[in-house]
C-alpha cells in the first residue's frame, strides 16, 4: 500500500510542476496585453481619468498577481490533497 501511495504522490508532483510551467508560460503571454491595456486606458495619469476608469486600471494591474496566486493554489492543492 505504501508503494502505491508513493507512486501517486510522484505523479501529483510531476503534474504540479507541469501546471506551474504552463501557468507561468501563460503569464508571459498575458503581460504584453496588460501593458497595452494600461496604455489604452491611460492609467499612467490618474488625474485625467474618472473613478470608474481608475477602478478598471486597478483590476487590470492585479490580474497577474491573481494569476500567480491561482497557479500556486492549484499546484499546492493537488500535492496537499494526496497527504489528506
Secondary structure by P-SEA (a helix, b strand, c coil): caaaaaaaaaaaaaaaaaaaaaaaaaaaaaaaaaaaaaaaacccccccccaaaaaaaaaaaaaaaaaaaaaaaaaaaaaaaaac
